[in-house]
Amino acid sequence: MLSLLGRDLWIYRGFILSSVKRDFQSRYRNSLLGALWPLLQPLAMILIYTLIFSQVMRARLAGVDDSLAYGIFICVGILTWGLFAEVLNRSLTMFLDNANLLKKLSFPRLCLPVIVFFSALLNFAITLGLFLVVLALIGRLPGEALVALPLLLGLQLLLALGLGLLLGVLNVFFRDVGQLFSIGLQLWFWLTPIVYPLNILPEALQPWLALNPMSGLMQAYQGIFLHDAWPNWPELLPVGLVGVSCWIFALLLYRAKSADMLDEL
């Protein structure tokens, strides 16, 4: 099944790439600044978190003697969580949003999660590039541990796409899934150490929040950018296992329900 899927996606690569390009262009069509918006929006966010929080609000990380540490800490969390949330939110409605396209054109429906993947990754790459430029300008660019960043992103996207496909199929048949997950995603954000370090919580709570697969990933990201520290890969093994499990369940569900999806759309 996987080899057949890979072959189909390769055959429709032109359709996938043109869809990603069209999606990117549609975001900024008819705007005065046009192509500048993909740069200005993330740049404003990065400057707010790295400078305003650190210099104006004087926020500090406990045990870290660096005035910019908290700004970098929260910026890393917001950027990487933004990628995760975008993939999940778009995957959740990808079949519903493209219902007319699915009814009019014949193409593998699993092209849609691939389009979501590349669209989200393109937006994230622009933001990450600007963030790295800002870190270089303020003298906080990580060293060799930055090499581990693509591997962490791969783990995160494995989880996001697997869970997103699973929810996307369920949302076709049960529309309450979308509403419930929107609430759940907000709760998930606050249960992940993005705006606070895990070690400030009561010790009794820390093991429970550590069960959150995004907690380990987020701490690994923060370790790279704050301490130039390599991730502890054995600790991230559960994230990979959860991601692979989501993909297996998602593909089985998709295979079982794909024939009925058009009738529900």
Helices and strands as residue ranges (DSSP letters): H 2-11, H 13-28, G 34-36, H 37-47, I 48-56, H 69-97, H 99-104, H 111-137, G 144-148, H 149-173, H 176-190, G 198-200, H 206-210, H 213-227, H 233-264
